[in-house]
């Protein structure tokens, strides 16, 4: 762990805290304007999608000499993300979408189709 990242983590917490605390501080979520409810409802999926996109498309590999190699990657993970998006769009079930995506990648890696 790098200690110089601690201030960055604290700053990130301060920046994201208001969007997470608004429902608790307002008391009643149903009194909030519809655009605020829509925003709050979409924050979680947007953050999850951003994390999945970065980890799927731009993996970081640590080489034997300790250097880090960042490269654009196309692989089975893209298929899994596409399946997840399709399932979530059709059935509105994020859990099933994620489980299917994980299963596709795990089976492809176990079968030797995709690298570990």
FIPAKE-839612 format. One record per residue: residue number from 1; x, y, z of N, C-alpha, C in turn; chain. Coordinates in nm, 4 decimals. Each point is the difference from the previous one (the first is absolute). Example, Ala and Ser with C-alpha at 12.3 -4.5 7.8 and 13.67 -1.06 7.14 Angstrom:
REM residues 2
- i | nx | ny | nz | cax | cay | caz | cx | cy | cz | ch
- 1 | 1.3190 | -0.5690 | 0.7800 | -0.0890 | 0.1190 | 0.0000 | 0.0900 | 0.1200 | 0.0000 | A
- 2 | -0.0350 | 0.1050 | -0.0720 | 0.0820 | 0.1190 | 0.0060 | -0.0770 | 0.1090 | 0.0730 | A
//
This chain:
REM residues 116
- i | nx | ny | nz | cax | cay | caz | cx | cy | cz | ch
- 1 | 0.0843 | -0.1181 | 0.0000 | -0.0843 | 0.1181 | 0.0000 | 0.0887 | 0.1242 | 0.0000 | A
- 2 | -0.0380 | 0.0963 | -0.0799 | 0.0747 | 0.1249 | -0.0072 | -0.0693 | 0.1045 | 0.0857 | A
- 3 | 0.0734 | 0.0568 | 0.0933 | -0.0589 | 0.0973 | 0.0925 | -0.0402 | 0.1299 | -0.0700 | A
- 4 | 0.0639 | 0.0316 | -0.1119 | -0.0361 | 0.1244 | -0.0686 | -0.1382 | -0.0063 | -0.0652 | A
- 5 | -0.0583 | -0.1192 | -0.0062 | -0.1345 | -0.0134 | -0.0568 | -0.1104 | 0.0250 | 0.1029 | A
- 6 | 0.0337 | 0.0059 | 0.1267 | -0.1006 | 0.0203 | 0.1050 | -0.0725 | 0.1339 | -0.0162 | A
- 7 | 0.0703 | 0.1125 | -0.0225 | -0.0730 | 0.1262 | -0.0215 | -0.0941 | -0.0059 | -0.1202 | A
- 8 | 0.0424 | -0.0704 | -0.1051 | -0.0861 | -0.0142 | -0.1170 | -0.1267 | -0.0782 | 0.0354 | A
- 9 | 0.0142 | -0.1048 | 0.0772 | -0.1159 | -0.0785 | 0.0413 | -0.0951 | 0.0835 | 0.0860 | A
- 10 | 0.0550 | 0.0804 | 0.0887 | -0.0837 | 0.0874 | 0.0833 | -0.0721 | 0.1041 | -0.0853 | A
- 11 | 0.0700 | 0.0575 | -0.0960 | -0.0623 | 0.0973 | -0.0897 | -0.1119 | -0.0645 | -0.0809 | A
- 12 | 0.0236 | -0.1211 | -0.0474 | -0.1041 | -0.0704 | -0.0756 | -0.1232 | -0.0249 | 0.0874 | A
- 13 | 0.0227 | -0.0343 | 0.1255 | -0.1120 | -0.0205 | 0.0915 | -0.0788 | 0.1276 | 0.0226 | A
- 14 | 0.0702 | 0.1124 | 0.0165 | -0.0681 | 0.1286 | 0.0194 | -0.0803 | 0.0405 | -0.1223 | A
- 15 | 0.0521 | -0.0297 | -0.1176 | -0.0694 | 0.0377 | -0.1229 | -0.1235 | -0.0863 | -0.0224 | A
- 16 | 0.0096 | -0.1282 | 0.0311 | -0.1133 | -0.0893 | -0.0269 | -0.1006 | -0.0068 | 0.1148 | A
- 17 | 0.0372 | 0.0474 | 0.1175 | -0.0899 | -0.0104 | 0.1157 | -0.1354 | 0.0683 | -0.0212 | A
- 18 | -0.0049 | 0.1211 | -0.0541 | -0.1318 | 0.0643 | -0.0144 | -0.1001 | -0.0814 | -0.0807 | A
- 19 | 0.0442 | -0.0627 | -0.1085 | -0.0954 | -0.0770 | -0.0802 | -0.0504 | -0.1235 | 0.0748 | A
- 20 | 0.0788 | -0.0511 | 0.0940 | -0.0451 | -0.1158 | 0.0777 | -0.0804 | 0.0405 | 0.1224 | A
- 21 | 0.0238 | 0.1200 | 0.0523 | -0.0628 | 0.0412 | 0.1250 | -0.1316 | 0.0734 | -0.0196 | A
- 22 | -0.0271 | 0.0493 | -0.1196 | -0.1213 | 0.0797 | -0.0230 | -0.1267 | -0.0734 | 0.0446 | A
- 23 | -0.0206 | -0.1265 | -0.0383 | -0.1236 | -0.0663 | 0.0452 | -0.0109 | -0.0111 | 0.1517 | A
- 24 | 0.1113 | -0.0231 | 0.0656 | -0.0033 | -0.0122 | 0.1458 | -0.0266 | 0.1344 | 0.0673 | A
- 25 | 0.0601 | 0.1054 | -0.0540 | -0.0135 | 0.1313 | 0.0618 | -0.1356 | 0.0642 | -0.0265 | A
- 26 | -0.0633 | -0.0338 | -0.1101 | -0.1297 | 0.0603 | -0.0328 | -0.1140 | -0.0642 | 0.0781 | A
- 27 | 0.0228 | -0.1165 | 0.0524 | -0.1044 | -0.0630 | 0.0810 | -0.0930 | -0.0880 | -0.0791 | A
- 28 | -0.0615 | 0.0541 | -0.1003 | -0.0949 | -0.0773 | -0.0800 | 0.0402 | 0.0039 | -0.1457 | A
- 29 | 0.0266 | -0.1145 | -0.0518 | 0.0437 | -0.0088 | -0.1387 | -0.1146 | 0.0348 | -0.0948 | A
- 30 | -0.1207 | -0.0348 | 0.0368 | -0.1137 | 0.0242 | -0.0917 | -0.0305 | 0.1480 | -0.0198 | A
- 31 | 0.0517 | 0.0870 | 0.0849 | -0.0214 | 0.1441 | -0.0151 | 0.0990 | 0.0636 | -0.0979 | A
- 32 | 0.0993 | -0.0720 | -0.0385 | 0.1025 | 0.0550 | -0.0884 | -0.0562 | 0.0172 | -0.1411 | A
- 33 | 0.0493 | 0.0997 | -0.0739 | -0.0450 | 0.0191 | -0.1380 | 0.0343 | -0.1228 | -0.0852 | A
- 34 | -0.0803 | -0.0265 | -0.1021 | 0.0217 | -0.1194 | -0.0825 | 0.1392 | -0.0051 | -0.0647 | A
- 35 | 0.0550 | 0.1151 | -0.0417 | 0.1322 | -0.0036 | -0.0639 | 0.1086 | -0.0385 | 0.0999 | A
- 36 | -0.0172 | 0.0348 | 0.1274 | 0.0971 | -0.0383 | 0.1024 | -0.0101 | -0.1503 | 0.0268 | A
- 37 | -0.1215 | -0.0521 | 0.0052 | -0.0193 | -0.1441 | 0.0189 | 0.0608 | -0.0785 | -0.1159 | A
- 38 | -0.0203 | 0.0493 | -0.1224 | 0.0582 | -0.0676 | -0.1166 | 0.1523 | 0.0015 | 0.0074 | A
- 39 | 0.0561 | 0.1131 | 0.0399 | 0.1461 | 0.0104 | 0.0134 | 0.0512 | -0.0993 | 0.1039 | A
- 40 | -0.0617 | -0.0022 | 0.1159 | 0.0463 | -0.0883 | 0.1075 | -0.0170 | -0.1475 | -0.0372 | A
- 41 | -0.1045 | -0.0297 | -0.0743 | -0.0241 | -0.1380 | -0.0408 | 0.1071 | -0.0477 | -0.0984 | A
- 42 | 0.0560 | 0.0924 | -0.0773 | 0.0963 | -0.0378 | -0.1033 | 0.1457 | 0.0137 | 0.0431 | A
- 43 | 0.0263 | 0.0534 | 0.1194 | 0.1383 | 0.0169 | 0.0442 | 0.0699 | -0.1355 | 0.0145 | A
- 44 | -0.0619 | -0.0940 | 0.0653 | 0.0606 | -0.1318 | 0.0210 | 0.0331 | -0.0723 | -0.1294 | A
- 45 | -0.0977 | -0.0159 | -0.0914 | 0.0325 | -0.0655 | -0.1274 | 0.1048 | 0.0743 | -0.0819 | A
- 46 | 0.0008 | 0.1332 | 0.0070 | 0.0998 | 0.0760 | -0.0760 | 0.1405 | -0.0251 | 0.0542 | A
- 47 | 0.0142 | -0.0028 | 0.1314 | 0.1307 | -0.0262 | 0.0595 | 0.0444 | -0.1427 | -0.0307 | A
- 48 | -0.0909 | -0.0951 | 0.0102 | 0.0326 | -0.1389 | -0.0299 | 0.0408 | -0.0159 | -0.1467 | A
- 49 | -0.0711 | 0.0659 | -0.0898 | 0.0338 | -0.0070 | -0.1421 | 0.1365 | 0.0610 | -0.0277 | A
- 50 | 0.0311 | 0.1108 | 0.0648 | 0.1310 | 0.0631 | -0.0202 | 0.1123 | -0.0903 | 0.0493 | A
- 51 | -0.0186 | -0.0615 | 0.1151 | 0.1026 | -0.0910 | 0.0525 | 0.0167 | -0.1221 | -0.0901 | A
- 52 | -0.1106 | -0.0551 | -0.0464 | 0.0073 | -0.1165 | -0.0878 | 0.0676 | 0.0354 | -0.1317 | A
- 53 | -0.0310 | 0.1163 | -0.0548 | 0.0595 | 0.0399 | -0.1279 | 0.1508 | 0.0161 | 0.0118 | A
- 54 | 0.0447 | 0.0668 | 0.1039 | 0.1436 | 0.0212 | 0.0169 | 0.0722 | -0.1325 | 0.0215 | A
- 55 | -0.0536 | -0.0852 | 0.0838 | 0.0669 | -0.1270 | 0.0290 | -0.0105 | -0.0991 | -0.1149 | A
- 56 | -0.0962 | 0.0183 | -0.0883 | -0.0142 | -0.0886 | -0.1146 | 0.0861 | 0.0441 | -0.1168 | A
- 57 | 0.0038 | 0.1282 | -0.0266 | 0.0674 | 0.0504 | -0.1193 | 0.1457 | 0.0377 | 0.0215 | A
- 58 | 0.0369 | 0.0398 | 0.1199 | 0.1356 | 0.0496 | 0.0247 | 0.0575 | -0.0669 | 0.1241 | A
- 59 | 0.0330 | -0.1284 | -0.0102 | 0.0581 | -0.0669 | 0.1169 | 0.1445 | 0.0435 | 0.0209 | A
- 60 | 0.0434 | -0.0051 | 0.1230 | 0.1380 | 0.0335 | 0.0360 | 0.0706 | -0.1297 | 0.0370 | A
- 61 | 0.1110 | -0.0255 | -0.0680 | 0.0769 | -0.1214 | 0.0244 | 0.1337 | 0.0388 | 0.0622 | A
- 62 | 0.0364 | -0.0653 | 0.1092 | 0.1306 | 0.0240 | 0.0619 | 0.0990 | -0.1016 | -0.0558 | A
- 63 | 0.1066 | 0.0510 | -0.0605 | 0.1008 | -0.0859 | -0.0604 | 0.0964 | -0.0524 | 0.1057 | A
- 64 | 0.0862 | -0.0943 | -0.0397 | 0.0937 | -0.0622 | 0.0935 | 0.0953 | 0.0999 | 0.0635 | A
- 65 | 0.0351 | 0.1056 | -0.0738 | 0.0931 | 0.0984 | 0.0552 | -0.0682 | 0.1055 | 0.0871 | A
- 66 | -0.1301 | -0.0155 | 0.0228 | -0.0723 | 0.0909 | 0.0882 | -0.0670 | 0.1165 | -0.0706 | A
- 67 | 0.0272 | 0.0175 | -0.1271 | -0.0654 | 0.1085 | -0.0728 | -0.1421 | -0.0390 | -0.0354 | A
- 68 | -0.0808 | 0.1013 | -0.0174 | -0.1412 | -0.0242 | -0.0332 | -0.0235 | 0.0283 | -0.1473 | A
- 69 | -0.0723 | -0.0885 | -0.0643 | -0.0286 | 0.0120 | -0.1420 | -0.1512 | 0.0176 | -0.0165 | A
- 70 | -0.0386 | 0.1091 | -0.0635 | -0.1409 | 0.0282 | -0.0237 | -0.0239 | -0.0089 | -0.1500 | A
- 71 | -0.1012 | -0.0750 | -0.0395 | -0.0285 | -0.0158 | -0.1426 | -0.1495 | -0.0166 | -0.0211 | A
- 72 | -0.0441 | 0.0341 | -0.1189 | -0.1389 | -0.0213 | -0.0384 | -0.0191 | -0.1488 | -0.0235 | A
- 73 | -0.1071 | -0.0581 | 0.0508 | -0.0204 | -0.1447 | -0.0025 | -0.1357 | -0.0341 | -0.0600 | A
- 74 | -0.0003 | -0.0967 | -0.0900 | -0.1251 | -0.0526 | -0.0547 | 0.0010 | -0.1501 | 0.0262 | A
- 75 | -0.1038 | -0.0489 | 0.0673 | -0.0030 | -0.1421 | 0.0326 | -0.1401 | -0.0455 | 0.0392 | A
- 76 | -0.0054 | -0.1156 | 0.0646 | -0.1270 | -0.0602 | 0.0400 | -0.0763 | 0.0892 | 0.0974 | A
- 77 | 0.0730 | 0.0860 | 0.0712 | -0.0657 | 0.0894 | 0.0957 | -0.0980 | 0.0939 | -0.0698 | A
- 78 | 0.0323 | 0.0397 | -0.1222 | -0.0913 | 0.0859 | -0.0755 | -0.1315 | -0.0729 | -0.0290 | A
- 79 | 0.0107 | -0.1264 | -0.0337 | -0.1209 | -0.0805 | -0.0242 | -0.0821 | -0.0087 | 0.1276 | A
- 80 | 0.0675 | -0.0213 | 0.1120 | -0.0700 | -0.0110 | 0.1284 | -0.0696 | 0.1302 | 0.0361 | A
- 81 | 0.0665 | 0.1119 | -0.0213 | -0.0626 | 0.1292 | 0.0294 | -0.1197 | 0.0226 | -0.0908 | A
- 82 | 0.0126 | -0.0368 | -0.1268 | -0.1129 | 0.0133 | -0.0930 | -0.1193 | -0.0843 | 0.0429 | A
- 83 | 0.0272 | -0.1233 | 0.0424 | -0.1087 | -0.0854 | 0.0505 | -0.0641 | 0.0602 | 0.1240 | A
- 84 | 0.0821 | 0.0517 | 0.0890 | -0.0521 | 0.0626 | 0.1217 | -0.0898 | 0.1179 | -0.0347 | A
- 85 | 0.0463 | 0.0850 | -0.0908 | -0.0818 | 0.1152 | -0.0407 | -0.1313 | -0.0434 | -0.0635 | A
- 86 | 0.0063 | -0.1029 | -0.0844 | -0.1216 | -0.0498 | -0.0639 | -0.0998 | -0.0547 | 0.1008 | A
- 87 | 0.0481 | -0.0756 | 0.0963 | -0.0880 | -0.0569 | 0.1030 | -0.0613 | 0.1105 | 0.0853 | A
- 88 | 0.0827 | 0.0963 | 0.0393 | -0.0513 | 0.1095 | 0.0832 | -0.1021 | 0.0826 | -0.0779 | A
- 89 | 0.0260 | 0.0250 | -0.1275 | -0.0938 | 0.0786 | -0.0809 | -0.1324 | -0.0731 | -0.0202 | A
- 90 | 0.0075 | -0.1303 | -0.0222 | -0.1233 | -0.0748 | -0.0283 | -0.0795 | -0.0331 | 0.1265 | A
- 91 | 0.0693 | -0.0501 | 0.1038 | -0.0719 | -0.0486 | 0.1178 | 0.0144 | 0.0889 | 0.1223 | A
- 92 | 0.0763 | 0.1077 | -0.0090 | 0.0182 | 0.0943 | 0.1123 | 0.0497 | -0.0700 | 0.1258 | A
- 93 | 0.0941 | -0.0925 | -0.0185 | 0.0520 | -0.0746 | 0.1134 | 0.1521 | 0.0024 | -0.0049 | A
- 94 | 0.0602 | 0.0890 | 0.0771 | 0.1446 | 0.0180 | 0.0003 | 0.0713 | -0.1224 | 0.0562 | A
- 95 | -0.0552 | -0.0611 | 0.1039 | 0.0638 | -0.1162 | 0.0614 | 0.0143 | -0.1145 | -0.1007 | A
- 96 | -0.1052 | -0.0313 | -0.0725 | 0.0059 | -0.1084 | -0.0987 | 0.0997 | 0.0358 | -0.1099 | A
- 97 | 0.0002 | 0.1249 | -0.0430 | 0.0947 | 0.0429 | -0.1025 | 0.1439 | -0.0184 | 0.0432 | A
- 98 | 0.0313 | 0.0401 | 0.1221 | 0.1368 | -0.0144 | 0.0508 | 0.0360 | -0.1474 | 0.0168 | A
- 99 | -0.0926 | -0.0802 | 0.0503 | 0.0277 | -0.1425 | 0.0160 | 0.0273 | -0.0673 | -0.1336 | A
- 100 | -0.0762 | 0.0346 | -0.1026 | 0.0221 | -0.0563 | -0.1331 | 0.1361 | 0.0431 | -0.0541 | A
- 101 | 0.0339 | 0.1272 | 0.0168 | 0.1290 | 0.0497 | -0.0479 | 0.1156 | -0.0714 | 0.0688 | A
- 102 | -0.0082 | -0.0156 | 0.1298 | 0.1059 | -0.0687 | 0.0744 | 0.0090 | -0.1460 | -0.0441 | A
- 103 | -0.1136 | -0.0640 | -0.0184 | -0.0002 | -0.1407 | -0.0425 | 0.0612 | -0.0160 | -0.1389 | A
- 104 | -0.0304 | 0.0908 | -0.0925 | 0.0559 | -0.0083 | -0.1356 | 0.1516 | 0.0112 | 0.0044 | A
- 105 | 0.0514 | 0.0975 | 0.0736 | 0.1453 | 0.0177 | 0.0082 | 0.0644 | -0.1189 | 0.0708 | A
- 106 | -0.0600 | -0.0473 | 0.1083 | 0.0568 | -0.1127 | 0.0742 | 0.0035 | -0.1264 | -0.0862 | A
- 107 | -0.1074 | -0.0271 | -0.0722 | -0.0039 | -0.1188 | -0.0857 | 0.0986 | 0.0114 | -0.1156 | A
- 108 | 0.0114 | 0.1187 | -0.0589 | 0.0941 | 0.0189 | -0.1104 | 0.1436 | -0.0179 | 0.0488 | A
- 109 | 0.0299 | 0.0498 | 0.1171 | 0.1358 | -0.0159 | 0.0541 | 0.0270 | -0.1458 | 0.0386 | A
- 110 | -0.1007 | -0.0666 | 0.0570 | 0.0169 | -0.1411 | 0.0389 | 0.0189 | -0.0882 | -0.1232 | A
- 111 | -0.0660 | 0.0348 | -0.1099 | 0.0106 | -0.0780 | -0.1227 | 0.1267 | 0.0335 | -0.0787 | A
- 112 | 0.0711 | 0.1014 | 0.0423 | 0.1221 | 0.0387 | -0.0694 | -0.0231 | 0.0896 | -0.1181 | A
- 113 | -0.1223 | 0.0480 | -0.0186 | -0.0329 | 0.0888 | -0.1117 | 0.0553 | 0.1398 | 0.0238 | A
- 114 | -0.0046 | 0.0447 | 0.1237 | 0.0463 | 0.1352 | 0.0348 | 0.1163 | -0.0109 | 0.0979 | A
- 115 | 0.0969 | 0.0891 | -0.0124 | 0.1124 | -0.0043 | 0.0951 | -0.0424 | 0.0441 | 0.1396 | A
- 116 | 0.0702 | -0.0493 | 0.0984 | -0.0311 | 0.0331 | 0.1387 | 0.0526 | 0.1318 | 0.0313 | A
//
